Amino acid sequence: MQHRVTEFFVGLIFGLGLMLSGMTDPGKVLGFLDVAGLWDPSLALVMGGAIALGVFAFSLAKKRSLSFFGADLRVPDHEVIDKRLVLGSLLFGAGWGLAGFCPGPALVSMAAGQSKAIWFVVFMLIGMLIFEVRERRAQAAQLLEARGTTG
């Protein structure tokens, strides 16, 4: 239970940070992405700060096996840049550029009642569901193929 309370407060602080930094305002995000027009560089500082904090946090996390609150801590070690990663990144960037939202800020904006964010989250969830269904079908096909070749 303690972990859930901690997770709630960390999420709350993250959401407040997104709101204060302007990341929940699609206009500000689109202004940042409009490098050929009226570019707003302020979100570059937000992202730079997040990257700097992330580098520090991940370097510390790699040296630990437990979180500060005693939970198991597993840092992903997959470092391969493959087709799925590149295509996923392109899809993420296209969605961010078209809507002005990425998942975290969209959830915060949805909780604040922004209708555009509600639609974004609905379609994001549909996309996640489609991905899960396709992944499970691909895994089942691989399993059937493996059983067919060994039997």
DODREN-251369 format. One record per residue: x, y, z of N, C-alpha, C in turn. Coordinates in nm, 3 decimals. Atoms other than C-alpha are relative to their C-alpha. Layout:
REM DODREN-251369
+---------+---------+---------+---------+----------+---------+---------+---------+---------+
:  n_east : n_north :    n_up : ca_east : ca_north :   ca_up :  c_east : c_north :    c_up :
+---------+---------+---------+---------+----------+---------+---------+---------+---------+
:       X :       Y :       Z :       X :        Y :       Z :       X :       Y :       Z :
...
+---------+---------+---------+---------+----------+---------+---------+---------+---------+
REM end
This chain:
REM DODREN-251369
+---------+---------+---------+---------+----------+---------+---------+---------+---------+
:  n_east : n_north :    n_up : ca_east : ca_north :   ca_up :  c_east : c_north :    c_up :
+---------+---------+---------+---------+----------+---------+---------+---------+---------+
:   0.082 :  -0.120 :   0.000 :   0.000 :    0.000 :   0.000 :   0.086 :   0.127 :   0.000 :
:  -0.088 :  -0.116 :  -0.007 :   0.286 :    0.237 :   0.082 :   0.051 :   0.039 :  -0.139 :
:  -0.051 :  -0.028 :   0.134 :   0.416 :    0.201 :  -0.275 :  -0.105 :   0.073 :  -0.083 :
:   0.107 :  -0.066 :   0.076 :   0.078 :    0.303 :  -0.420 :  -0.014 :   0.146 :   0.041 :
:   0.008 :  -0.138 :  -0.047 :   0.068 :    0.615 :  -0.203 :   0.117 :   0.080 :  -0.056 :
:  -0.119 :  -0.065 :   0.056 :   0.423 :    0.701 :  -0.310 :  -0.018 :   0.025 :  -0.149 :
:   0.023 :  -0.014 :   0.144 :   0.334 :    0.638 :  -0.676 :  -0.100 :   0.110 :  -0.028 :
:   0.100 :  -0.105 :   0.018 :   0.030 :    0.863 :  -0.641 :   0.063 :   0.138 :   0.013 :
:  -0.060 :  -0.131 :  -0.021 :   0.233 :    1.152 :  -0.501 :   0.106 :   0.033 :  -0.104 :
:  -0.097 :  -0.024 :   0.108 :   0.510 :    1.110 :  -0.758 :  -0.075 :   0.040 :  -0.127 :
:   0.082 :  -0.035 :   0.116 :   0.245 :    1.115 :  -1.032 :  -0.061 :   0.138 :   0.012 :
:   0.057 :  -0.133 :  -0.023 :   0.084 :    1.421 :  -0.877 :   0.104 :   0.108 :  -0.023 :
:  -0.108 :  -0.097 :   0.020 :   0.416 :    1.605 :  -0.868 :   0.036 :   0.010 :  -0.148 :
:  -0.029 :   0.001 :   0.144 :   0.484 :    1.499 :  -1.229 :  -0.107 :   0.079 :  -0.076 :
:   0.109 :  -0.071 :   0.066 :   0.142 :    1.625 :  -1.339 :   0.006 :   0.150 :   0.025 :
:  -0.012 :  -0.142 :  -0.032 :   0.189 :    1.956 :  -1.159 :   0.117 :   0.062 :  -0.077 :
:  -0.114 :  -0.049 :   0.078 :   0.530 :    1.993 :  -1.324 :  -0.036 :   0.019 :  -0.146 :
:   0.044 :  -0.014 :   0.138 :   0.373 :    1.932 :  -1.664 :  -0.087 :   0.124 :  -0.018 :
:   0.087 :  -0.118 :   0.010 :   0.111 :    2.197 :  -1.596 :   0.080 :   0.129 :   0.012 :
:  -0.079 :  -0.121 :  -0.022 :   0.358 :    2.454 :  -1.463 :   0.094 :   0.030 :  -0.116 :
:  -0.095 :  -0.020 :   0.110 :   0.598 :    2.400 :  -1.754 :  -0.069 :   0.033 :  -0.132 :
:   0.072 :  -0.029 :   0.124 :   0.326 :    2.446 :  -2.015 :  -0.013 :  -0.119 :  -0.093 :
:   0.005 :   0.119 :   0.087 :   0.355 :    2.092 :  -2.151 :  -0.143 :  -0.048 :  -0.024 :
:   0.138 :   0.040 :   0.021 :  -0.022 :    2.046 :  -2.114 :  -0.075 :   0.094 :  -0.094 :
:   0.061 :  -0.095 :   0.093 :  -0.093 :    2.340 :  -2.346 :   0.042 :  -0.036 :  -0.142 :
:  -0.038 :   0.040 :   0.137 :  -0.106 :    2.207 :  -2.705 :   0.054 :   0.115 :  -0.083 :
:  -0.049 :  -0.116 :   0.074 :  -0.053 :    2.560 :  -2.839 :   0.146 :   0.028 :   0.028 :
:  -0.140 :  -0.023 :  -0.036 :   0.273 :    2.596 :  -2.650 :   0.090 :  -0.108 :  -0.060 :
:  -0.077 :   0.110 :   0.058 :   0.390 :    2.253 :  -2.764 :   0.013 :   0.019 :  -0.151 :
:  -0.005 :  -0.020 :   0.145 :   0.298 :    2.324 :  -3.127 :   0.087 :   0.120 :  -0.035 :
:  -0.090 :  -0.115 :   0.021 :   0.476 :    2.662 :  -3.098 :   0.146 :  -0.042 :   0.010 :
:  -0.137 :   0.051 :  -0.011 :   0.788 :    2.477 :  -2.987 :   0.039 :  -0.080 :  -0.123 :
:  -0.030 :   0.084 :   0.117 :   0.762 :    2.237 :  -3.280 :   0.004 :   0.080 :  -0.130 :
:   0.005 :  -0.084 :   0.120 :   0.711 :    2.523 :  -3.531 :   0.132 :   0.077 :  -0.017 :
:  -0.132 :  -0.063 :   0.009 :   1.082 :    2.591 :  -3.591 :   0.012 :   0.093 :  -0.120 :
:  -0.007 :  -0.086 :   0.118 :   1.013 :    2.757 :  -3.928 :  -0.089 :   0.123 :   0.013 :
:   0.092 :  -0.112 :  -0.018 :   0.750 :    2.996 :  -3.792 :   0.031 :   0.078 :   0.125 :
:  -0.017 :  -0.072 :  -0.126 :   0.698 :    3.160 :  -3.456 :   0.045 :  -0.098 :   0.109 :
:  -0.053 :   0.102 :  -0.089 :   0.922 :    2.923 :  -3.263 :   0.004 :   0.049 :   0.144 :
:  -0.003 :  -0.027 :  -0.143 :   0.881 :    2.915 :  -2.884 :   0.099 :  -0.098 :   0.064 :
:  -0.104 :   0.091 :  -0.049 :   1.205 :    2.771 :  -2.739 :  -0.014 :  -0.037 :   0.148 :
:   0.006 :   0.021 :  -0.145 :   1.084 :    2.763 :  -2.376 :  -0.009 :  -0.147 :   0.040 :
:   0.010 :   0.141 :  -0.036 :   1.000 :    2.393 :  -2.381 :   0.132 :  -0.074 :  -0.016 :
:  -0.134 :   0.061 :   0.010 :   1.359 :    2.316 :  -2.482 :   0.067 :   0.000 :   0.138 :
:  -0.056 :  -0.004 :  -0.136 :   1.458 :    2.423 :  -2.130 :  -0.064 :  -0.107 :   0.087 :
:   0.070 :   0.104 :  -0.076 :   1.193 :    2.193 :  -1.982 :   0.057 :  -0.137 :  -0.037 :
:  -0.053 :   0.130 :   0.045 :   1.315 :    1.902 :  -2.194 :   0.145 :  -0.018 :   0.040 :
:  -0.140 :   0.008 :  -0.042 :   1.680 :    1.981 :  -2.121 :   0.012 :  -0.035 :   0.147 :
:   0.001 :   0.031 :  -0.143 :   1.608 :    1.978 :  -1.749 :  -0.043 :  -0.144 :   0.025 :
:   0.047 :   0.138 :  -0.016 :   1.418 :    1.649 :  -1.781 :   0.107 :  -0.099 :  -0.042 :
:  -0.106 :   0.090 :   0.047 :   1.701 :    1.489 :  -1.978 :   0.114 :  -0.003 :   0.101 :
:  -0.109 :  -0.005 :  -0.099 :   1.963 :    1.607 :  -1.727 :  -0.038 :  -0.078 :   0.126 :
:   0.046 :   0.073 :  -0.117 :   1.758 :    1.474 :  -1.437 :  -0.008 :  -0.150 :  -0.029 :
:   0.010 :   0.141 :   0.039 :   1.694 :    1.148 :  -1.626 :   0.136 :  -0.068 :  -0.007 :
:  -0.135 :   0.057 :   0.008 :   2.064 :    1.091 :  -1.696 :   0.051 :  -0.029 :   0.141 :
:  -0.043 :   0.018 :  -0.139 :   2.141 :    1.141 :  -1.326 :  -0.077 :  -0.115 :   0.066 :
:   0.083 :   0.101 :  -0.066 :   1.848 :    0.924 :  -1.209 :   0.030 :  -0.140 :  -0.052 :
:  -0.028 :   0.133 :   0.055 :   1.923 :    0.635 :  -1.449 :   0.139 :  -0.048 :   0.039 :
:  -0.134 :   0.044 :  -0.042 :   2.293 :    0.633 :  -1.362 :  -0.002 :  -0.046 :   0.146 :
:   0.015 :   0.042 :  -0.139 :   2.197 :    0.610 :  -0.995 :  -0.079 :  -0.131 :   0.008 :
:   0.085 :   0.120 :  -0.004 :   1.926 :    0.348 :  -1.060 :   0.075 :  -0.125 :  -0.046 :
:  -0.075 :   0.116 :   0.051 :   2.167 :    0.122 :  -1.253 :   0.088 :  -0.063 :   0.108 :
:  -0.086 :   0.049 :  -0.107 :   2.374 :    0.087 :  -0.935 :  -0.079 :  -0.062 :   0.115 :
:   0.084 :   0.047 :  -0.111 :   2.078 :   -0.017 :  -0.718 :  -0.086 :  -0.118 :  -0.043 :
:   0.094 :   0.109 :   0.027 :   1.858 :   -0.325 :  -0.692 :  -0.135 :   0.024 :   0.068 :
:   0.124 :  -0.037 :  -0.068 :   1.596 :   -0.167 :  -0.464 :  -0.022 :   0.150 :  -0.011 :
:   0.033 :  -0.142 :   0.001 :   1.414 :    0.164 :  -0.484 :   0.025 :   0.058 :   0.139 :
:  -0.020 :  -0.064 :  -0.130 :   1.445 :    0.416 :  -0.201 :  -0.104 :  -0.047 :   0.102 :
:   0.106 :   0.047 :  -0.089 :   1.122 :    0.269 :  -0.060 :  -0.002 :  -0.152 :   0.012 :
:  -0.015 :   0.142 :  -0.019 :   1.239 :   -0.094 :  -0.079 :  -0.061 :  -0.090 :  -0.106 :
:   0.057 :   0.082 :   0.107 :   1.065 :   -0.211 :  -0.398 :   0.111 :  -0.046 :  -0.095 :
:  -0.096 :   0.046 :   0.100 :   1.247 :   -0.416 :  -0.663 :   0.020 :   0.107 :  -0.106 :
:  -0.033 :  -0.101 :   0.099 :   1.422 :   -0.191 :  -0.912 :   0.071 :  -0.067 :  -0.117 :
:  -0.058 :   0.061 :   0.120 :   1.486 :   -0.319 :  -1.263 :   0.006 :   0.106 :  -0.111 :
:  -0.019 :  -0.096 :   0.108 :   1.631 :   -0.083 :  -1.522 :   0.013 :  -0.077 :  -0.131 :
:  -0.011 :   0.071 :   0.128 :   1.577 :   -0.196 :  -1.883 :   0.142 :   0.010 :  -0.054 :
:  -0.135 :   0.000 :   0.055 :   1.902 :   -0.295 :  -2.051 :   0.003 :  -0.021 :  -0.150 :
:   0.010 :   0.019 :   0.145 :   1.780 :   -0.329 :  -2.409 :   0.052 :   0.127 :  -0.069 :
:  -0.061 :  -0.117 :   0.062 :   1.998 :   -0.098 :  -2.620 :   0.000 :  -0.005 :  -0.152 :
:   0.003 :   0.017 :   0.145 :   1.916 :   -0.210 :  -2.975 :  -0.098 :   0.100 :  -0.062 :
:   0.089 :  -0.088 :   0.076 :   1.775 :    0.046 :  -3.216 :  -0.047 :  -0.081 :  -0.120 :
:   0.054 :   0.085 :   0.106 :   1.548 :   -0.163 :  -3.436 :  -0.115 :   0.070 :  -0.073 :
:   0.106 :  -0.055 :   0.083 :   1.270 :   -0.108 :  -3.687 :  -0.121 :   0.043 :   0.085 :
:   0.115 :  -0.032 :  -0.084 :   0.999 :   -0.115 :  -3.420 :   0.022 :   0.128 :   0.080 :
:  -0.031 :  -0.121 :  -0.076 :   1.173 :    0.153 :  -3.212 :  -0.008 :   0.123 :  -0.090 :
:   0.000 :  -0.114 :   0.092 :   1.223 :    0.382 :  -3.512 :  -0.143 :   0.033 :  -0.044 :
:   0.139 :  -0.024 :   0.043 :   0.865 :    0.338 :  -3.638 :  -0.085 :   0.054 :   0.114 :
:   0.074 :  -0.051 :  -0.116 :   0.725 :    0.388 :  -3.288 :   0.035 :   0.144 :   0.031 :
:  -0.043 :  -0.137 :  -0.023 :   0.931 :    0.704 :  -3.246 :  -0.059 :   0.096 :  -0.102 :
:   0.060 :  -0.083 :   0.106 :   0.810 :    0.839 :  -3.579 :  -0.149 :   0.020 :   0.023 :
:   0.143 :  -0.010 :  -0.027 :   0.449 :    0.763 :  -3.490 :  -0.026 :   0.091 :   0.121 :
:   0.012 :  -0.087 :  -0.118 :   0.492 :    0.926 :  -3.147 :   0.019 :   0.146 :  -0.041 :
:  -0.029 :  -0.137 :   0.041 :   0.646 :    1.236 :  -3.303 :  -0.109 :   0.059 :  -0.089 :
:   0.108 :  -0.048 :   0.087 :   0.376 :    1.262 :  -3.569 :  -0.123 :   0.034 :   0.082 :
:   0.115 :  -0.027 :  -0.086 :   0.103 :    1.236 :  -3.306 :   0.020 :   0.123 :   0.085 :
:  -0.031 :  -0.117 :  -0.082 :   0.275 :    1.492 :  -3.087 :  -0.009 :   0.128 :  -0.083 :
:   0.003 :  -0.118 :   0.086 :   0.314 :    1.731 :  -3.379 :  -0.139 :   0.035 :  -0.049 :
:   0.136 :  -0.026 :   0.047 :  -0.046 :    1.693 :  -3.497 :  -0.093 :   0.046 :   0.111 :
:   0.095 :  -0.029 :  -0.109 :  -0.223 :    1.705 :  -3.161 :   0.055 :   0.095 :   0.105 :
:  -0.059 :  -0.083 :  -0.105 :   0.023 :    1.890 :  -2.939 :   0.002 :  -0.069 :   0.135 :
:   0.001 :   0.078 :  -0.124 :  -0.008 :    1.615 :  -2.679 :   0.091 :  -0.120 :  -0.013 :
:  -0.057 :   0.134 :  -0.014 :   0.200 :    1.320 :  -2.568 :  -0.071 :  -0.060 :   0.120 :
:   0.087 :   0.067 :  -0.099 :   0.061 :    1.065 :  -2.320 :  -0.009 :   0.067 :   0.137 :
:   0.006 :  -0.058 :  -0.134 :   0.156 :    1.225 :  -1.987 :  -0.080 :   0.130 :   0.005 :
:   0.076 :  -0.124 :   0.001 :   0.039 :    1.578 :  -2.063 :  -0.146 :  -0.019 :  -0.043 :
:   0.139 :   0.024 :   0.043 :  -0.272 :    1.439 :  -2.236 :  -0.084 :  -0.048 :   0.118 :
:   0.075 :   0.048 :  -0.117 :  -0.375 :    1.255 :  -1.918 :  -0.027 :   0.113 :   0.098 :
:   0.019 :  -0.114 :  -0.089 :  -0.322 :    1.569 :  -1.709 :  -0.105 :   0.094 :  -0.058 :
:   0.097 :  -0.089 :   0.064 :  -0.516 :    1.779 :  -1.961 :  -0.140 :  -0.060 :  -0.001 :
:   0.130 :   0.067 :  -0.003 :  -0.794 :    1.520 :  -1.975 :  -0.061 :   0.015 :   0.140 :
:   0.049 :  -0.015 :  -0.137 :  -0.823 :    1.533 :  -1.594 :  -0.047 :   0.143 :   0.026 :
:   0.041 :  -0.140 :  -0.013 :  -0.852 :    1.912 :  -1.629 :  -0.122 :   0.031 :  -0.086 :
:   0.123 :  -0.018 :   0.077 :  -1.145 :    1.863 :  -1.869 :   0.016 :   0.049 :  -0.141 :
:  -0.019 :  -0.044 :   0.138 :  -0.988 :    1.956 :  -2.203 :  -0.056 :  -0.106 :  -0.096 :
:   0.066 :   0.099 :   0.087 :  -1.208 :    1.789 :  -2.466 :   0.096 :  -0.058 :  -0.103 :
:  -0.097 :   0.050 :   0.097 :  -0.924 :    1.762 :  -2.719 :   0.087 :  -0.110 :   0.063 :
:  -0.081 :   0.099 :  -0.069 :  -0.722 :    1.570 :  -2.460 :  -0.079 :  -0.128 :   0.023 :
:   0.083 :   0.119 :  -0.019 :  -1.012 :    1.336 :  -2.390 :   0.000 :  -0.085 :  -0.127 :
:  -0.002 :   0.074 :   0.127 :  -1.029 :    1.243 :  -2.759 :   0.137 :  -0.062 :  -0.026 :
:  -0.135 :   0.051 :   0.018 :  -0.653 :    1.205 :  -2.773 :   0.019 :  -0.128 :   0.082 :
:  -0.018 :   0.116 :  -0.088 :  -0.654 :    0.965 :  -2.477 :  -0.084 :  -0.118 :  -0.047 :
:   0.086 :   0.108 :   0.050 :  -0.947 :    0.765 :  -2.617 :   0.068 :  -0.071 :  -0.118 :
:  -0.064 :   0.062 :   0.117 :  -0.767 :    0.710 :  -2.948 :   0.137 :  -0.058 :   0.033 :
:  -0.125 :   0.059 :  -0.045 :  -0.436 :    0.649 :  -2.772 :  -0.026 :  -0.139 :   0.059 :
:   0.036 :   0.130 :  -0.059 :  -0.602 :    0.369 :  -2.574 :  -0.042 :  -0.100 :  -0.107 :
:   0.038 :   0.088 :   0.111 :  -0.754 :    0.227 :  -2.892 :   0.126 :  -0.050 :  -0.071 :
:  -0.127 :   0.040 :   0.062 :  -0.407 :    0.227 :  -3.050 :   0.076 :  -0.100 :   0.085 :
:  -0.068 :   0.094 :  -0.090 :  -0.263 :    0.053 :  -2.744 :  -0.068 :  -0.136 :  -0.004 :
:   0.075 :   0.126 :   0.006 :  -0.538 :   -0.210 :  -2.761 :   0.031 :  -0.074 :  -0.131 :
:  -0.034 :   0.061 :   0.130 :  -0.471 :   -0.272 :  -3.132 :   0.140 :  -0.060 :   0.006 :
:  -0.137 :   0.051 :  -0.013 :  -0.100 :   -0.310 :  -3.056 :   0.002 :  -0.129 :   0.081 :
:   0.001 :   0.120 :  -0.086 :  -0.168 :   -0.561 :  -2.775 :  -0.059 :  -0.120 :  -0.073 :
:   0.063 :   0.110 :   0.073 :  -0.401 :   -0.770 :  -2.993 :   0.096 :  -0.053 :  -0.106 :
:  -0.095 :   0.044 :   0.103 :  -0.145 :   -0.778 :  -3.277 :   0.120 :  -0.073 :   0.060 :
:  -0.113 :   0.065 :  -0.066 :   0.139 :   -0.866 :  -3.037 :  -0.037 :  -0.141 :   0.046 :
:   0.042 :   0.132 :  -0.048 :  -0.056 :   -1.153 :  -2.884 :  -0.021 :  -0.097 :  -0.116 :
:   0.018 :   0.087 :   0.118 :  -0.150 :   -1.287 :  -3.227 :   0.136 :  -0.042 :  -0.056 :
:  -0.134 :   0.032 :   0.052 :   0.214 :   -1.267 :  -3.341 :   0.070 :  -0.101 :   0.091 :
:  -0.062 :   0.094 :  -0.094 :   0.333 :   -1.445 :  -3.025 :  -0.064 :  -0.138 :  -0.011 :
:   0.069 :   0.129 :   0.014 :   0.067 :   -1.715 :  -3.066 :   0.044 :  -0.069 :  -0.129 :
:  -0.044 :   0.058 :   0.128 :   0.170 :   -1.766 :  -3.431 :   0.143 :  -0.053 :   0.013 :
:  -0.136 :   0.046 :  -0.021 :   0.536 :   -1.794 :  -3.328 :   0.003 :  -0.128 :   0.083 :
:   0.009 :   0.120 :  -0.083 :   0.445 :   -2.047 :  -3.061 :  -0.048 :  -0.119 :  -0.079 :
:   0.050 :   0.109 :   0.084 :   0.245 :   -2.254 :  -3.306 :   0.105 :  -0.045 :  -0.101 :
:  -0.106 :   0.033 :   0.096 :   0.528 :   -2.236 :  -3.560 :   0.112 :  -0.077 :   0.069 :
:  -0.106 :   0.069 :  -0.074 :   0.783 :   -2.344 :  -3.297 :  -0.044 :  -0.143 :   0.035 :
:   0.049 :   0.134 :  -0.032 :   0.565 :   -2.638 :  -3.193 :  -0.006 :  -0.086 :  -0.126 :
:   0.008 :   0.075 :   0.125 :   0.518 :   -2.736 :  -3.556 :   0.135 :  -0.047 :  -0.051 :
:  -0.133 :   0.036 :   0.049 :   0.891 :   -2.741 :  -3.630 :   0.071 :  -0.100 :   0.092 :
:  -0.067 :   0.092 :  -0.093 :   0.986 :   -2.939 :  -3.317 :  -0.076 :  -0.132 :   0.014 :
:   0.081 :   0.119 :  -0.020 :   0.705 :   -3.195 :  -3.331 :  -0.014 :  -0.080 :  -0.118 :
+---------+---------+---------+---------+----------+---------+---------+---------+---------+
REM end
